[in-house]
Amino acid sequence: SLIWIGALLLGLTGASDFQHHGYEEMVRALFAVQSECSYITRIYSIGRSIEGRHLYVLEFSDHPGIHEA
């Protein structure tokens, strides 16, 4: 469900347990969500940061990768 995905991405186990995640942790979380929900998600890079890191986008759609008006 969307709540589970949000909790996974934010690293929340409860409302007061928020913690900052580094780049590597966020990339792992994005790919974990994509792996669990591969039928409705797609990950792609929109470029690189000034540090050379990929700027990933996690797309949610009933037809991931297909542009729909």
Biopython code that builds the backbone (N, CA, C, O; Angstrom):
import numpy as np
from Bio.PDB.StructureBuilder import StructureBuilder

atoms = [
    (1, "SER", "N", (0.839, -1.181, 0.000)),
    (1, "SER", "CA", (0.000, 0.000, 0.000)),
    (1, "SER", "C", (0.879, 1.238, 0.000)),
    (1, "SER", "O", (2.075, 1.167, 0.284)),
    (2, "LEU", "N", (0.274, 2.367, -0.320)),
    (2, "LEU", "CA", (1.016, 3.618, -0.408)),
    (2, "LEU", "C", (1.610, 4.022, 0.936)),
    (2, "LEU", "O", (2.702, 4.588, 0.980)),
    (3, "ILE", "N", (0.912, 3.741, 2.029)),
    (3, "ILE", "CA", (1.436, 4.073, 3.356)),
    (3, "ILE", "C", (2.706, 3.282, 3.632)),
    (3, "ILE", "O", (3.675, 3.833, 4.153)),
    (4, "TRP", "N", (2.713, 1.991, 3.289)),
    (4, "TRP", "CA", (3.892, 1.153, 3.491)),
    (4, "TRP", "C", (5.062, 1.701, 2.696)),
    (4, "TRP", "O", (6.181, 1.765, 3.205)),
    (5, "ILE", "N", (4.818, 2.098, 1.454)),
    (5, "ILE", "CA", (5.886, 2.622, 0.596)),
    (5, "ILE", "C", (6.448, 3.907, 1.192)),
    (5, "ILE", "O", (7.664, 4.088, 1.252)),
    (6, "GLY", "N", (5.559, 4.801, 1.634)),
    (6, "GLY", "CA", (6.015, 6.040, 2.256)),
    (6, "GLY", "C", (6.837, 5.776, 3.500)),
    (6, "GLY", "O", (7.863, 6.419, 3.726)),
    (7, "ALA", "N", (6.384, 4.827, 4.310)),
    (7, "ALA", "CA", (7.124, 4.485, 5.528)),
    (7, "ALA", "C", (8.498, 3.920, 5.188)),
    (7, "ALA", "O", (9.488, 4.250, 5.841)),
    (8, "LEU", "N", (8.557, 3.073, 4.172)),
    (8, "LEU", "CA", (9.839, 2.506, 3.760)),
    (8, "LEU", "C", (10.785, 3.600, 3.294)),
    (8, "LEU", "O", (11.951, 3.620, 3.688)),
    (9, "LEU", "N", (10.299, 4.509, 2.459)),
    (9, "LEU", "CA", (11.153, 5.563, 1.932)),
    (9, "LEU", "C", (11.616, 6.526, 3.015)),
    (9, "LEU", "O", (12.742, 7.020, 2.964)),
    (10, "LEU", "N", (10.765, 6.795, 3.988)),
    (10, "LEU", "CA", (11.130, 7.730, 5.041)),
    (10, "LEU", "C", (11.823, 7.065, 6.218)),
    (10, "LEU", "O", (12.366, 7.742, 7.091)),
    (11, "GLY", "N", (11.805, 5.734, 6.239)),
    (11, "GLY", "CA", (12.445, 5.025, 7.330)),
    (11, "GLY", "C", (11.677, 5.147, 8.630)),
    (11, "GLY", "O", (12.273, 5.139, 9.707)),
    (12, "LEU", "N", (10.369, 5.261, 8.541)),
    (12, "LEU", "CA", (9.558, 5.442, 9.740)),
    (12, "LEU", "C", (9.072, 4.104, 10.272)),
    (12, "LEU", "O", (8.576, 3.268, 9.516)),
    (13, "THR", "N", (9.213, 3.910, 11.551)),
    (13, "THR", "CA", (8.577, 2.776, 12.216)),
    (13, "THR", "C", (7.488, 3.297, 13.129)),
    (13, "THR", "O", (6.666, 2.523, 13.620)),
    (14, "GLY", "N", (7.472, 4.571, 13.356)),
    (14, "GLY", "CA", (6.472, 5.261, 14.152)),
    (14, "GLY", "C", (6.569, 6.730, 13.831)),
    (14, "GLY", "O", (7.548, 7.160, 13.222)),
    (15, "ALA", "N", (5.597, 7.506, 14.216)),
    (15, "ALA", "CA", (5.541, 8.916, 13.848)),
    (15, "ALA", "C", (6.736, 9.709, 14.382)),
    (15, "ALA", "O", (7.137, 10.693, 13.760)),
    (16, "SER", "N", (7.311, 9.310, 15.508)),
    (16, "SER", "CA", (8.395, 10.095, 16.095)),
    (16, "SER", "C", (9.775, 9.509, 15.829)),
    (16, "SER", "O", (10.753, 9.958, 16.428)),
    (17, "ASP", "N", (9.880, 8.524, 14.951)),
    (17, "ASP", "CA", (11.164, 7.851, 14.708)),
    (17, "ASP", "C", (11.864, 8.301, 13.434)),
    (17, "ASP", "O", (12.678, 7.556, 12.887)),
    (18, "PHE", "N", (11.565, 9.503, 12.948)),
    (18, "PHE", "CA", (12.175, 9.966, 11.708)),
    (18, "PHE", "C", (13.678, 10.086, 11.879)),
    (18, "PHE", "O", (14.170, 10.525, 12.919)),
    (19, "GLN", "N", (14.407, 9.682, 10.825)),
    (19, "GLN", "CA", (15.848, 9.862, 10.820)),
    (19, "GLN", "C", (16.303, 10.194, 9.409)),
    (19, "GLN", "O", (15.696, 9.759, 8.430)),
    (20, "HIS", "N", (17.372, 10.964, 9.314)),
    (20, "HIS", "CA", (17.937, 11.327, 8.016)),
    (20, "HIS", "C", (18.622, 10.118, 7.404)),
    (20, "HIS", "O", (19.267, 9.341, 8.109)),
    (21, "HIS", "N", (18.483, 9.955, 6.092)),
    (21, "HIS", "CA", (19.140, 8.869, 5.379)),
    (21, "HIS", "C", (20.163, 9.439, 4.416)),
    (21, "HIS", "O", (19.940, 10.480, 3.798)),
    (22, "GLY", "N", (21.269, 8.758, 4.296)),
    (22, "GLY", "CA", (22.280, 9.139, 3.328)),
    (22, "GLY", "C", (21.888, 8.672, 1.934)),
    (22, "GLY", "O", (20.897, 7.963, 1.758)),
    (23, "TYR", "N", (22.662, 9.071, 0.967)),
    (23, "TYR", "CA", (22.373, 8.749, -0.435)),
    (23, "TYR", "C", (22.262, 7.250, -0.660)),
    (23, "TYR", "O", (21.300, 6.785, -1.271)),
    (24, "GLU", "N", (23.232, 6.490, -0.176)),
    (24, "GLU", "CA", (23.239, 5.046, -0.412)),
    (24, "GLU", "C", (22.004, 4.377, 0.184)),
    (24, "GLU", "O", (21.424, 3.481, -0.429)),
    (25, "GLU", "N", (21.601, 4.813, 1.380)),
    (25, "GLU", "CA", (20.401, 4.245, 2.013)),
    (25, "GLU", "C", (19.152, 4.551, 1.201)),
    (25, "GLU", "O", (18.286, 3.691, 1.044)),
    (26, "MET", "N", (19.056, 5.769, 0.685)),
    (26, "MET", "CA", (17.874, 6.139, -0.100)),
    (26, "MET", "C", (17.837, 5.361, -1.417)),
    (26, "MET", "O", (16.767, 4.936, -1.852)),
    (27, "VAL", "N", (18.986, 5.172, -2.050)),
    (27, "VAL", "CA", (19.023, 4.390, -3.291)),
    (27, "VAL", "C", (18.580, 2.955, -3.012)),
    (27, "VAL", "O", (17.800, 2.385, -3.774)),
    (28, "ARG", "N", (19.077, 2.372, -1.920)),
    (28, "ARG", "CA", (18.644, 1.015, -1.551)),
    (28, "ARG", "C", (17.142, 0.966, -1.311)),
    (28, "ARG", "O", (16.481, 0.018, -1.737)),
    (29, "ALA", "N", (16.590, 1.974, -0.633)),
    (29, "ALA", "CA", (15.156, 2.014, -0.352)),
    (29, "ALA", "C", (14.355, 2.139, -1.646)),
    (29, "ALA", "O", (13.342, 1.460, -1.812)),
    (30, "LEU", "N", (14.797, 2.997, -2.561)),
    (30, "LEU", "CA", (14.093, 3.149, -3.842)),
    (30, "LEU", "C", (14.069, 1.841, -4.615)),
    (30, "LEU", "O", (13.031, 1.439, -5.140)),
    (31, "PHE", "N", (15.222, 1.176, -4.683)),
    (31, "PHE", "CA", (15.282, -0.079, -5.433)),
    (31, "PHE", "C", (14.526, -1.197, -4.722)),
    (31, "PHE", "O", (14.017, -2.106, -5.378)),
    (32, "ALA", "N", (14.444, -1.146, -3.392)),
    (32, "ALA", "CA", (13.655, -2.132, -2.657)),
    (32, "ALA", "C", (12.172, -1.968, -2.971)),
    (32, "ALA", "O", (11.466, -2.956, -3.174)),
    (33, "VAL", "N", (11.695, -0.717, -3.013)),
    (33, "VAL", "CA", (10.295, -0.469, -3.369)),
    (33, "VAL", "C", (10.047, -0.935, -4.792)),
    (33, "VAL", "O", (9.035, -1.582, -5.063)),
    (34, "GLN", "N", (10.959, -0.617, -5.708)),
    (34, "GLN", "CA", (10.781, -1.027, -7.103)),
    (34, "GLN", "C", (10.755, -2.539, -7.225)),
    (34, "GLN", "O", (9.988, -3.080, -8.021)),
    (35, "SER", "N", (11.571, -3.221, -6.456)),
    (35, "SER", "CA", (11.604, -4.675, -6.493)),
    (35, "SER", "C", (10.298, -5.274, -5.973)),
    (35, "SER", "O", (9.786, -6.240, -6.539)),
    (36, "GLU", "N", (9.764, -4.701, -4.901)),
    (36, "GLU", "CA", (8.517, -5.197, -4.312)),
    (36, "GLU", "C", (7.291, -4.860, -5.164)),
    (36, "GLU", "O", (6.298, -5.588, -5.148)),
    (37, "CYS", "N", (7.366, -3.761, -5.901)),
    (37, "CYS", "CA", (6.206, -3.273, -6.658)),
    (37, "CYS", "C", (6.574, -3.080, -8.132)),
    (37, "CYS", "O", (6.230, -2.059, -8.728)),
    (38, "SER", "N", (7.258, -4.037, -8.711)),
    (38, "SER", "CA", (7.796, -3.864, -10.070)),
    (38, "SER", "C", (6.713, -3.685, -11.126)),
    (38, "SER", "O", (6.981, -3.129, -12.191)),
    (39, "TYR", "N", (5.514, -4.139, -10.855)),
    (39, "TYR", "CA", (4.423, -4.036, -11.823)),
    (39, "TYR", "C", (3.825, -2.630, -11.882)),
    (39, "TYR", "O", (3.094, -2.322, -12.823)),
    (40, "ILE", "N", (4.119, -1.765, -10.898)),
    (40, "ILE", "CA", (3.573, -0.404, -10.913)),
    (40, "ILE", "C", (4.645, 0.668, -10.754)),
    (40, "ILE", "O", (4.315, 1.844, -10.604)),
    (41, "THR", "N", (5.922, 0.289, -10.783)),
    (41, "THR", "CA", (6.987, 1.273, -10.595)),
    (41, "THR", "C", (8.087, 1.124, -11.639)),
    (41, "THR", "O", (8.249, 0.082, -12.273)),
    (42, "ARG", "N", (8.825, 2.201, -11.787)),
    (42, "ARG", "CA", (10.011, 2.214, -12.651)),
    (42, "ARG", "C", (10.974, 3.222, -12.054)),
    (42, "ARG", "O", (10.559, 4.284, -11.589)),
    (43, "ILE", "N", (12.251, 2.896, -12.064)),
    (43, "ILE", "CA", (13.291, 3.822, -11.603)),
    (43, "ILE", "C", (14.119, 4.234, -12.807)),
    (43, "ILE", "O", (14.491, 3.413, -13.645)),
    (44, "TYR", "N", (14.400, 5.538, -12.871)),
    (44, "TYR", "CA", (15.301, 6.029, -13.907)),
    (44, "TYR", "C", (16.046, 7.246, -13.383)),
    (44, "TYR", "O", (15.612, 7.885, -12.425)),
    (45, "SER", "N", (17.154, 7.558, -14.009)),
    (45, "SER", "CA", (17.982, 8.689, -13.610)),
    (45, "SER", "C", (17.679, 9.878, -14.510)),
    (45, "SER", "O", (17.544, 9.729, -15.725)),
    (46, "ILE", "N", (17.575, 11.055, -13.910)),
    (46, "ILE", "CA", (17.355, 12.275, -14.687)),
    (46, "ILE", "C", (18.643, 13.087, -14.806)),
    (46, "ILE", "O", (18.615, 14.254, -15.198)),
    (47, "GLY", "N", (19.753, 12.473, -14.470)),
    (47, "GLY", "CA", (21.041, 13.153, -14.566)),
    (47, "GLY", "C", (21.885, 12.836, -13.353)),
    (47, "GLY", "O", (21.656, 11.853, -12.648)),
    (48, "ARG", "N", (22.866, 13.690, -13.125)),
    (48, "ARG", "CA", (23.776, 13.491, -11.995)),
    (48, "ARG", "C", (23.923, 14.790, -11.222)),
    (48, "ARG", "O", (23.807, 15.887, -11.769)),
    (49, "SER", "N", (24.182, 14.628, -9.930)),
    (49, "SER", "CA", (24.424, 15.777, -9.062)),
    (49, "SER", "C", (25.845, 16.297, -9.310)),
    (49, "SER", "O", (26.610, 15.713, -10.077)),
    (50, "ILE", "N", (26.173, 17.397, -8.650)),
    (50, "ILE", "CA", (27.537, 17.920, -8.808)),
    (50, "ILE", "C", (28.569, 16.985, -8.196)),
    (50, "ILE", "O", (29.757, 17.080, -8.503)),
    (51, "GLU", "N", (28.105, 16.057, -7.307)),
    (51, "GLU", "CA", (29.001, 15.042, -6.754)),
    (51, "GLU", "C", (29.101, 13.816, -7.655)),
    (51, "GLU", "O", (29.841, 12.881, -7.349)),
    (52, "GLY", "N", (28.358, 13.814, -8.767)),
    (52, "GLY", "CA", (28.394, 12.691, -9.693)),
    (52, "GLY", "C", (27.411, 11.578, -9.352)),
    (52, "GLY", "O", (27.457, 10.504, -9.952)),
    (53, "ARG", "N", (26.526, 11.826, -8.396)),
    (53, "ARG", "CA", (25.530, 10.820, -8.007)),
    (53, "ARG", "C", (24.321, 10.888, -8.931)),
    (53, "ARG", "O", (23.917, 11.967, -9.365)),
    (54, "HIS", "N", (23.748, 9.723, -9.226)),
    (54, "HIS", "CA", (22.525, 9.703, -10.025)),
    (54, "HIS", "C", (21.397, 10.385, -9.271)),
    (54, "HIS", "O", (21.283, 10.244, -8.053)),
    (55, "LEU", "N", (20.562, 11.127, -9.995)),
    (55, "LEU", "CA", (19.346, 11.722, -9.453)),
    (55, "LEU", "C", (18.201, 10.829, -9.907)),
    (55, "LEU", "O", (17.689, 10.973, -11.017)),
    (56, "TYR", "N", (17.805, 9.907, -9.038)),
    (56, "TYR", "CA", (16.819, 8.895, -9.399)),
    (56, "TYR", "C", (15.391, 9.388, -9.208)),
    (56, "TYR", "O", (15.094, 10.168, -8.304)),
    (57, "VAL", "N", (14.531, 8.914, -10.076)),
    (57, "VAL", "CA", (13.099, 9.146, -9.997)),
    (57, "VAL", "C", (12.444, 7.787, -9.846)),
    (57, "VAL", "O", (12.788, 6.842, -10.556)),
    (58, "LEU", "N", (11.495, 7.688, -8.916)),
    (58, "LEU", "CA", (10.703, 6.476, -8.761)),
    (58, "LEU", "C", (9.309, 6.798, -9.274)),
    (58, "LEU", "O", (8.561, 7.547, -8.646)),
    (59, "GLU", "N", (8.972, 6.235, -10.402)),
    (59, "GLU", "CA", (7.682, 6.481, -11.057)),
    (59, "GLU", "C", (6.671, 5.434, -10.608)),
    (59, "GLU", "O", (6.959, 4.238, -10.611)),
    (60, "PHE", "N", (5.489, 5.894, -10.222)),
    (60, "PHE", "CA", (4.370, 5.011, -9.901)),
    (60, "PHE", "C", (3.307, 5.192, -10.970)),
    (60, "PHE", "O", (2.881, 6.316, -11.237)),
    (61, "SER", "N", (2.877, 4.105, -11.581)),
    (61, "SER", "CA", (1.874, 4.182, -12.643)),
    (61, "SER", "C", (1.281, 2.801, -12.861)),
    (61, "SER", "O", (1.892, 1.790, -12.514)),
    (62, "ASP", "N", (0.082, 2.764, -13.442)),
    (62, "ASP", "CA", (-0.470, 1.473, -13.814)),
    (62, "ASP", "C", (0.211, 0.938, -15.082)),
    (62, "ASP", "O", (0.071, -0.236, -15.423)),
    (63, "HIS", "N", (0.953, 1.821, -15.775)),
    (63, "HIS", "CA", (1.748, 1.438, -16.945)),
    (63, "HIS", "C", (3.109, 2.121, -16.874)),
    (63, "HIS", "O", (3.370, 3.044, -17.646)),
    (64, "PRO", "N", (3.986, 1.688, -15.964)),
    (64, "PRO", "CA", (5.274, 2.352, -15.806)),
    (64, "PRO", "C", (6.086, 2.362, -17.091)),
    (64, "PRO", "O", (6.159, 1.360, -17.802)),
    (65, "GLY", "N", (6.693, 3.501, -17.378)),
    (65, "GLY", "CA", (7.518, 3.635, -18.564)),
    (65, "GLY", "C", (6.773, 4.049, -19.808)),
    (65, "GLY", "O", (7.389, 4.299, -20.844)),
    (66, "ILE", "N", (5.448, 4.129, -19.726)),
    (66, "ILE", "CA", (4.629, 4.522, -20.870)),
    (66, "ILE", "C", (4.005, 5.872, -20.563)),
    (66, "ILE", "O", (3.289, 6.027, -19.574)),
    (67, "HIS", "N", (4.284, 6.856, -21.430)),
    (67, "HIS", "CA", (3.706, 8.188, -21.226)),
    (67, "HIS", "C", (2.216, 8.167, -21.557)),
    (67, "HIS", "O", (1.807, 7.713, -22.625)),
    (68, "GLU", "N", (1.429, 8.662, -20.632)),
    (68, "GLU", "CA", (-0.023, 8.736, -20.838)),
    (68, "GLU", "C", (-0.465, 10.172, -20.609)),
    (68, "GLU", "O", (-0.076, 10.805, -19.627)),
    (69, "ALA", "N", (-1.265, 10.667, -21.507)),
    (69, "ALA", "CA", (-1.775, 12.048, -21.363)),
    (69, "ALA", "C", (-2.767, 12.147, -20.219)),
    (69, "ALA", "O", (-3.296, 13.226, -19.952)),
]
sb = StructureBuilder()
sb.init_structure("model")
sb.init_model(0)
sb.init_chain("A")
sb.init_seg("    ")
for serial, (resi, resn, name, xyz) in enumerate(atoms, 1):
    if name == "N":
        sb.init_residue(resn, " ", resi, " ")
    sb.init_atom(name, np.array(xyz, "f"), 0.0, 1.0, " ", f" {name:<3s}", serial, name[0])
structure = sb.get_structure()
